[in-house]
Amino acid sequence: MEKMSDLPRELVEEILSRVPAKSMREVRLTCKTWNSISKHIGNAAILAREGEFLGIVVVNCRAFLISLNLNGIHNNPGPKIKRRGKLISLNDHDATIYEIYHCEGLLLCTTKDNPWLVVWNPYTGQTRWICVEHRSLLLGYTHVIGYDKSKSCRAYKILRFCISPRRIGYYATEMYEFKSNSWRVIDVTPSDASMSSGVSLKGNTYWRAVATDNSVPDFLHCFDFTEERFGPHLPLPFESYYDIVTLTSFGEEQLAALFQPPNSYGMQIWVTTKIEPSAVSWSKFLAVDDMIPPLLLCDFPH
């Protein structure tokens, strides 16, 4: 019979993330591993109850932990942002962080000068360094992380593809699998559009895409990590051509889109009522006609 302490770490993290804060003491007494994991999860839960949310920012190629306090936001000029410290587990490796991508508790970091990707679990402090030295340079590529939902435990993967559809010498789209610790080429091609920073939701990645020839309005594009393919063009709930559009996750099951036309102080926020790689429906969440300055959504790990 399998012992609780023998469970895969990914499964333990999933279980403990759902434990109520009042039961964390009993969890920590189970074993040393559970004690270590639960401390990180418990600290995040305490901050959330106090109206604070943890976030990670990149300043001068170094990653820092910050907290965002929304208490009293209606009576003050803005939210209180406090730097809580440097992320030692990344910065001690002398990594010049270029970009951070969040996927349900895991952070995928690209490094600016070194041929490395690093996947970091801020709850446990564990990192996995992935070398891309013998591949083409990181410059001009995007990297996102997701997982295969058909497995009993999440099978994490990294998607790598050229971000410019008209780049000379278009390189193959590649997939890295954590289980095999190897790269392979997959026979898929992104849409002929420029895509901004992706947002992870339910193991997949969604982008706001802009047609390179401006022939159609901006649209939503998804990569399905289970099927390993890009889905069809999905409609945004508004018609946009190079307007301000920001995507973020809204809880664990929904996607939110902020829309602001140019030369306007008005904005709209829409939230999905259904979201899948091949289908989406929207509902208007908020509309403001006169807003100074423009509001931008931020997607912080929680």
KEKE-176350 format. One record per residue (C-alpha): x, y, z; residue in one letter. Coordinates in steps of 0.05 Angstrom, whole numbers, plus 5000, padded with zeros to 4 digits. Layout:
N
XYZA ...
% end
This chain:
302
500050005000M 502750684980E 504251165037K 501951895037M 509252105039S 510651714975D 505652124934L 508452524875P 510253234894R 505553524842E 499753144872L 501653364943V 501854094921E 494954024889E 492053704952I 495154215000L 492954804959S 485754614974R 486554515049V 483155055092P 488055505129A 485255285197K 487554565182S 494654735161M 497554585230R 495353865226E 498153815155V 505054075178R 505553525230L 504752975177T 511952975152C 517853435136K 516153495063T 508853685075W 511154175129N 515754535080S 510454575024I 504754785070S 508755355100K 509255695033H 501955565016I 499755795085G 503556445079N 500256605013A 493456445042A 494656915101I 496457485054L 490157365013A 485757395075R 488958055094E 487258355027G 494258254999E 496357874938F 503357624921L 506457814855G 513157754820I 516458314781V 522858344740V 527358954755V 534159014722N 533958284702C 532758054774R 526357754801A 523058044863F 517157844906L 512058404918I 505458454954S 499458844929L 494759104983N 487859304958L 484959495027N 482160195027G 483460284952I 477060694946H 479561204997N 486761254973N 490161454907P 491960734891G 493860044916P 499759954963K 505459574932I 511159324976K 517458964956R 518358355001R 525058114978G 529457844923K 528057134898L 534456804921I 533256134888S 533556454820L 538257044829N 543756644863D 544956284798H 546856944766D 541056884719A 539157514681T 531657424679I 528457674615Y 521257454621E 516857064670I 510756654650Y 505956384703H 502155734700C 498155534762E 503755584812G 509655454767L 513856014736L 517455934670L 523256434664C 527256594603T 534356854614T 536957444574K 544157254560D 544856524578N 542155934537P 537555704593W 530355664612L 528555554685V 522055294714V 521255494787W 516255274840N 515855864889P 512155424940Y 517854924947T 523655314920G 525254764870Q 527954944802T 529154584737R 534254874689W 533254704616I 538954834567C 537555084497V 544855194479E 544654744418H 538155034392R 537255704357S 537856324400L 532356514449L 531657184414L 525557184370G 522156604405Y 516756544456T 516256014510H 510055814549V 508555254597I 502254824603G 500154114618Y 496753514589D 490053424624K 489052714599S 494152444649K 492352264721S 497652764745C 499353394707R 504453244652A 507853924644Y 510654144576K 513954754547I 511955024478L 517155404438R 515855764372F 517956364332C 514056984351I 514657314283S 510656944228P 514757294174R 521557164203R 526556944150I 528356214159G 522156034200Y 524155514252Y 520254914274A 515454924332T 518254494389E 515754164452M 519554004515Y 516853454560E 518653444634F 517752694639K 522852524585S 527153144595N 527653234520S 525553674462W 521853454399R 519153794338V 511553814331I 507953914265D 503954534282V 504455254258T 501855864295P 496856324261S 499556834213D 499057374266A 503057734318S 501457494388M 502457864453S 504257554521S 500356914533G 495756764591V 495356074622S 488455794638L 486555074654K 493254824627G 492655174560N 495355844535T 491256404505Y 493857004466W 490857634437R 492857584364A 493558144313V 493257974238A 499658184204T 495958474145D 490558804188N 485258434146S 481058194205V 479758454275P 484158214332D 482357514357F 483757014412L 488556444396H 489555824440C 494655264444F 491854614471D 497354254509F 493353614513T 492153564437E 498653934422E 495554394370R 493155104360F 485655194361G 481455604312P 480956364315H 476356544372L 472557204373P 473857754423L 467458094449P 469358744415F 472258964348E 479459174357S 485059374309Y 491359524349Y 487359804407D 489359704480I 487358984497V 489858634560T 488357914578L 488757604647T 486057004684S 479757124725F 479756594780G 481555894758E 476355784704E 475356444668Q 479056934624L 478157694628A 479558194573A 480458944582L 478959374520F 480560104512Q 479860464444P 485360954425P 484561684445N 479261484496S 478661484572Y 473260964570G 474360214578M 470759554580Q 472258914618I 469358264592W 469457584626V 468556904593T 462356494609T 465355914570K 472555814549I 475655224512E 481055174459P 475755164404S 469955564435A 468856194476V 463056624499S 463357284536W 459557714585S 460758454599K 463458534670F 464659284674L 464359904630A 467160594647V 466061204603D 470861694636D 477161434669M 483761784683I 488861494679P 487560844640P 487260214682L 491459614664L 490158914691L 495858534724C 496157784728D 499657604793F 500956884815P 496156704872H 
% end
